[in-house]
Amino acid sequence: MSGTASQQTGVGKGIPGQTRSTAPRQTGWVGWIFFAAVMMIMIGSLHVIEGLVAIFNDKYYLVSDRGLVVTVDYTAWGWVHLIGGLIVAGAGVALFSGRLWARVVAVLVACVSIIINFGFVGAYPVWSGILIALDVFVLYALLVHGREMAA
């Protein structure tokens, strides 16, 4: 017998007409990535609305700025929400490209969004809680099913 066992069994050799793919095959779970993209656009829009309210009507919130997790006036919080919302929405739009860098940016931005909302939870607990929950769903979609988008 000449050759190694892998040569005799054909293991390790390319079979004509078949290609080997390292990317996972696309399944129905790819819908989670589209869900994440749409949710990020929505979350960004909600951040923008929240930011505009804080900038233009800081008396809207029942809790004084001293009752927040981070003691900063509402105008500063408004700008944080406005700029953060635009970044979150932009990351959501970038997710539609299916690129790895868009998923990485989206995960980082969703984490920052959770932190921003946690800091604002004293002023608007229900609203912040809903946005945190949506960010968690976005993270789930991107981290568990993100690789399938490349297929």
CORRA-V561934 format. One line per field, one symbol per residue. ss: DSSP state (2 for helix, 1 for strand, 0 for the rest). A space follows every 50 residues. Layout:
# CORRA-V561934
ss=???
This chain:
# CORRA-V561934
ss=00002222200000000000000000022222222222222222222222 22222200000000222000000222222222222222222222200002 22222222222222222220000022222222222222222222222222 0
